[in-house]
Amino acid sequence: MTFQEIRYFTETMKSLGYPRLISLDNFRQPNFELVADCLHWLIQRFYPEASITDDISTEAERVKFLQCIAQTTVIKARMKLNLKRLYAADSSAVKELLKLAALLHQATQTATSIDEDSLDAADPATALKLVDAATAAAAASEGARAGASCAHTGRNARRCTIASKTCAIAAMCRSGAAG
């Protein structure tokens, strides 16, 4: 893990409102308490209804804690974390922590740039829904353009079939995101 990635992580956590100061030196030696605190705070920020124990006094409880975190991130964020890196709790854990922190930071930035008046920027779950809706809308318009260009230019049938499937999938995503 490079110095720049650790610095980016600390700045991202600071911008998200993490209550503790994170020093760049905190990740030179294994520091599971800090990694667990960051993970717990990120998950609570990402999914407030999550009930994850913060008891990490024994090895078995640490493994159980990391498994709960990994399960929550896979289900809610569709993101797989490397538990070995997180358990090491050194500079290699920053790469995994940065995945969640960057996603929340991006969602918060997107939420504030889309509509500052009607959206509470402190609620990243709503912001994540907007990111998915925007992605679905972009995919729908791209699929529609690809389908229209196939119809007008007379491209081969296979490309047109792929474009129409992309358009159909994007339309399903858009209707799911809108509802």
Summary of the structure (lengths in Angstrom):
residues: 179
radius of gyration: 20.3
end to end distance: 41.1
largest distance: 66.0
contacts: 510
relative contact order: 0.10
helix: 75%
strand: 0%
